[in-house]
Amino acid sequence: MSATDIPRQGETTSPSREGTGPPDVEGCVARLRASLPEGAVITDRQKLRTYECDGLSSHRSVPAVVVLPEDAEQVATTVATCSEHGVPFVARGSGTGLSAGALPRSDGVLVVTSRMRRILEVDIDNERAVVEPGVINLDVTKAAAPYGYYFAPDPSSQQVCSVGGNVAENSGGAHCLKYGFTTNHVLSMTVVTPDGATVELGGAARDAPGYDLLGAFVGSEGTLGVVTSITVRLLRQPERVRTLLAGFSSTDEAGEAVSAIIAAGVTPAAIEMMDELSIAAAEQAVRCGYPEGAGAVLIVELDGPEAEVEHTFTEVRRYCTERGAFEVRSAADEAERALIWKGRKSAFAAVGRISPDYIVQDGVIPRTALPEVLRRIAELSARSGVRVANVFHAGDGNLHPLVLFDSSVPGASERAEEVSGAILDLCVEHGGSITGEHGVGADKVRYMGRMFTPQDLDTMQYVRCAFDPAGMCNPGKVFPTPRLCGEVPGPRRGAHPLAEAGLADEF
């Protein structure tokens, strides 16, 4: 498809959406039930509600149908059937996403890959593994560990999140400072395109010839197709790992320590920061034993050859002390290291102990702007009366402010949304981005115009139109609508189409 073939805004190439009426959900379900094993197609209202949101529960929509494929062939059958009947579809893994990226369509099919959890191959000789999309992130490392290898991407939800979801969002995690995001660890994928065809992207080599379609797919948030297998890189476990915990009186001091460490040419595996409010929540939840009275803590992890780690550890300790750390300690063993990380990795859930509701944000700023932006967030919080707990990947400037509120209080949700948006404005103002690893999804669509012009957005949409000219694959996500390909926002709530036809299992 050439650029001149791409439909302009307001035009459509989707006869199923515009030319021949609404999606044929009834016909789609009948065909799916005839093609897939018993129990793979769900239309029972109560069961469907299990899938009405991902980790961002403020966005909800009950899908018309849920399909639970067990292999790649069943995924292809499902997608091809949706395409034939003009039914939009959304892929979902473990549902741990935080941008409403897997928000279902109330007139569409939700393709849930949670039954596709096979590790197909662990190829140590070539330092790679082949996994299905529903495989849990941490399980890849568990499979490789007996051979002295591991899978580097480690989102905080790695005990429950799936590799397919990591691919969709290009997830990072604490160690992305040194090892990069998911895209740096994916060699190839098998993908079902929106018309039901199966294609291979990438190859066994790290730099496959031709267009980088693999790079385009990773991080596309499920808008270009459904992945059915992923070949990932495995890394050799480092010779030495040392983890440092430093307590500071303020986030200003901690931010300055981060800048000093990076400016000195030291590249830790991870540098994480938590402020006073998030520390209090973590202590309540897991008793992690962070320095008492700290206004901020830094978790710095170094790994690699033993001599190098010991040298850089001494440097990092010195930079923290010089920038005001009143307590610096190192993990004496694996149990202490695990406890330090438990406080950080439980932070999002722990905030639920101090607030009934919260919004998880995901902005990015230059590291040098950390002290200034954190001050501005504190001022914004004080002025609005909305509490904000800060937890983030300080090493690469990926902020995760948690905006706290109580939805039972009139106007509280709206004020929290305003503060959340203002934080993203701060990130853009300082040369950053509205998302680092959680994605745009449905939640941040309205903020895309703050970073990009309409022409920018149309240009980006060309890629999506090339893969999915009918706009059936996870429509309404990432880009403001209506845009190219005739994409229009779908209904989020309302009557279930199968209930009206009398075909739902139990309504």
Stockholm file with secondary structure:
# STOCKHOLM 1.0

chainA/1-507         MSATDIPRQGETTSPSREGTGPPDVEGCVARLRASLPEGAVITDRQKLRTYECDGLSSHRSVPAVVVLPEDAEQVATTVATCSEHGVPFVARGSGTGLSAGALPRSDGVLVVTSRMRRILEVDIDNERAVVEPGVINLDVTKAAAPYGYYFAPDPSSQQVCSVGGNVAENSGGAHCLKYGFTTNHVLSMTVVTPDGATVELGGAARDAPGYDLLGAFVGSEGTLGVVTSITVRLLRQPERVRTLLAGFSSTDEAGEAVSAIIAAGVTPAAIEMMDELSIAAAEQAVRCGYPEGAGAVLIVELDGPEAEVEHTFTEVRRYCTERGAFEVRSAADEAERALIWKGRKSAFAAVGRISPDYIVQDGVIPRTALPEVLRRIAELSARSGVRVANVFHAGDGNLHPLVLFDSSVPGASERAEEVSGAILDLCVEHGGSITGEHGVGADKVRYMGRMFTPQDLDTMQYVRCAFDPAGMCNPGKVFPTPRLCGEVPGPRRGAHPLAEAGLADEF
#=GR chainA/1-507 SS CCGGGSCCTTCCCCIIIIISCSCCHHHHHHHHHHHSCTTSEECCHHHHGGGSCCSCTTSCCCCSEEECCCSHHHHHHHHHHHHHHTCCEEEESSSCCSSSTTCCCTTSEEEECTTCCCEEEEETTTTEEEECTTSBHHHHHHHHGGGTEECCCBCTTTTTCBHHHHHHHTCCBTTHHHHCCGGGGEEEEEEECTTSCEEEEECSSSSCSSCCHHHHHTTSTTSSCEEEEEEEECEECCSEEEEEEEEESSHHHHHHHHHHHHHTTCCCSEEEEEEHHHHHHHHHHHCCCCCTTCSEEEEEEEEESHHHHHHHHHHHHHHHHHTTCSEEEECSSHHHHHHHHHHHHTHHHHGGGTCSEEEECCCBCCGGGHHHHHHHHHHHHHHHTCCEEEEEEGGGTEEEEEEEECTTSTTHHHHHHHHHHHHHHHHHHTTCBSCSSSCCTTTSGGGHHHHSCHHHHHHHHHHHHHHCTTCCBSTTSSSCSSCGGGCCCCCCSSCCHHHHHTCSSCC
#=GC SS_cons         CCGGGSCCTTCCCCIIIIISCSCCHHHHHHHHHHHSCTTSEECCHHHHGGGSCCSCTTSCCCCSEEECCCSHHHHHHHHHHHHHHTCCEEEESSSCCSSSTTCCCTTSEEEECTTCCCEEEEETTTTEEEECTTSBHHHHHHHHGGGTEECCCBCTTTTTCBHHHHHHHTCCBTTHHHHCCGGGGEEEEEEECTTSCEEEEECSSSSCSSCCHHHHHTTSTTSSCEEEEEEEECEECCSEEEEEEEEESSHHHHHHHHHHHHHTTCCCSEEEEEEHHHHHHHHHHHCCCCCTTCSEEEEEEEEESHHHHHHHHHHHHHHHHHTTCSEEEECSSHHHHHHHHHHHHTHHHHGGGTCSEEEECCCBCCGGGHHHHHHHHHHHHHHHTCCEEEEEEGGGTEEEEEEEECTTSTTHHHHHHHHHHHHHHHHHHTTCBSCSSSCCTTTSGGGHHHHSCHHHHHHHHHHHHHHCTTCCBSTTSSSCSSCGGGCCCCCCSSCCHHHHHTCSSCC
//
